Amino acid sequence: MTDAEFDKAHKRTAVLVVHGIGSQRALETVRGVIKGVWLNSENPYDAGRRLWSHPQRDGADIDLTVMTTNEVPESRDKRAVDFHELYWAHLMSETKPVAVLLWLYELCRKGPIMKEGINGLWWVASIFLSFMNLSLALLALKGAVIFAQVSVVQNLLVAPFLLIFSSLVFGFFIALKWQAFRLIRKLAAFCVIGVIVSAVYFGVEFNPLWEPTEKLPDAAELATIVALPTLIGLIATYLLTGEPGLRAFWRALLISLIVAGMFVGVDRLWHSDTPFVETLVTAWPWGLNSPWSAPVAFAILGIYLIVNAAFLQPYLGDAARYFRASPANVAVRRAIRMEAVNALHNLHQSGYYDRIIVVAHSLGTVVAYDMLRAYFSRICRDLPPVTTFGTDFDEIDTASWQPSGTASAADKKTLREKARRAVASIAAAAEKAGQDKKTKTWLVTDFVTLGSALSHATFLMCIGNTRRLLESDFCRRVAEREFPTCPPKRLDNDGLLTFRNPKTGQKQVHHGALFGLTRWTNIFFPMVQIFWGDAIGGKLAPIFGSHIVDYPVATRGDGAADFFTHTAYWDVCREPETFQAPHVIALQEAIDLADNGKAVAVVDSALASNAAG
């Protein structure tokens, strides 16, 4: 028997690790997972375990080597494990700063409807974007005044107003001539508004209560100097972010008013001999006449550039490219999905494995979810006949479970036990039908998500600007089987896993059956005051189905939250528990390399952890 024949006869487990956002290096994440679940030189319990690396069998990529273990202790068939990494960071070409900024504006437009506890981040980001709009408006107007050598600033407002108003009046008479009555009413309304604005302007311009001085211009000029940048910032905020953005804008103005009061106090301290009126009219931080305005605006833009370079572009840039549906981004997303589906296809077709575990982190959980649903929808129609899958498959198919509501621990365990045996029966049936090249198999027994961005799925993956619209769109996608759930959602008279093909009259697996066969464990650090724990991860069962095992963990045995633990899911160096920390134990249970029931018992561990939390 050749080495290849022996490997195919003696099946292995494949662990496919999908990295998260950021400038990831190849194999960095998979090596971290290996330290957590298999071999850590500091862990005495790992004595006797070995690891070898070798190129992929097809030799296509020597940068992404495969990590192979020796015999897994406590495994029934003395199996080994191959660790693979799905590396997709290279497909994310450098994200342009404007793409990240536009995505932030889109998120702002949706309003503070994220999951509980994280809406504070939305308010901070939206108020800061309002300050950016004010800063850009201010600097643009200052540039226009200097470039156009405008001596009277109100001309910047009067000239475009007269152009627009005269166009409306001209349009009104043209509509009147052609008796376009609907248009006449609208144009007349706008003309009336223009007349009112003109009357207000003249009332301010010739206000007898205001006496211009050498340092104080007339009332209309002063109002323009002080208020025009704020007005433009208001219009820009509304156009970019809609009504939710305006809510943040008013709060930005309140903060600006407080800052203006501080400027008044500082100016009186420095220049006590200056008339109070002059101090007051130059205190507004967004006024063209304010000595504070340009430094404030440049400071805000500088802060954004620093945050963008240090965090937004290298981290959120990936999320912006993946979630924002612009044409260029769709091309990148399709390339990543194609790479992912091909990787999963190669593992299934290699003949070396009878069990595949997908472990994904952060944004990688969204990539992995898309990979699983895309590949399963490709092969589900070519699986062996469902009559060959055994009783466990049939019992899942006829079960009354549904993704909404809650599921008991007993139901979760039952599904996990039966799903594991059902996948084995599908693999066995496909093995028997090996002569038929069209027959496919399904080998993914477990999907383990770490700090999953899917906890924000309704906000990031759906369309709408209210919670009701977003949730309605998500429910529509579930009902149409675009988003598979755990357990699958029953539609009409279909089973959880099958439907009757009207053309053949035979039962076959539908593409929404994915998580009736693949067990889904979701590990996350509960968020505490935004920055402690993990703000990205969270519970998935309320979103993607009641049979997902949500497993809250901590890096400490006492359950205390550490600062920013989003990248700590496989960290075996966290003091004081290190490799015996709760989050490391949870990862080992969920992956269950020995396949000896830990992935079922994890239900009880997660239940205890939820109760303790």
Secondary structure, 3 states (H helix, E strand, C coil): CCHHHHHHHCCEEEEEEECCCCCCCCCHHHHHHHHHHCCCCCCHHHCCCCEEEECCCCCCCCCCCEEEECCCCCCCCCCCEEEEEECCHHHCCCCCHHHHHHHHHHHHHHCCCCCCCCHHHHHHHHHHHHHHHHHHHHHHHHHHHHHCCCCCCCHHHHHHHHHHHHHHHHHHHHHHHCCCHHHHHHHHHHHHHHHHHHHHHHHHHCCCCCCCCCCCCCHHHHHHHHHHHHHHHHHHHHHHHHHHHHHHHHHHHHHHHHHHHHHHHHHHHHCCCCCHHHHHHCCCCCCCCCCCHHHHHHHHHHHHHHHHHHHHHHHHHHHHHHHCCCHHHHHHHHHHHHHHHHHHHHHHHCCCEEEEEEEEECHHHHHHHHHHHHHHHHHHHHCCCHHHCHHHHHHHHCCCCCCCCCCCHHHHHHHHHHHHHHHHHHHHHHHHCCCCCCCCCCCEEEEEEECCHHHHHHHHHCCCCCHHHHHHHHHHHHHCCCCCCCCCCCCCCCCCCEEECCCCCCEEECCCCHHHHCEEEEEECCCECCCECCCCCCCCHHHHCCCCEEEECCCCCCCCCCECCCCCCCCCCCCCCHHHCHHHHHHHHHHCCCCCCHHHHHHHHHHHHHHHC
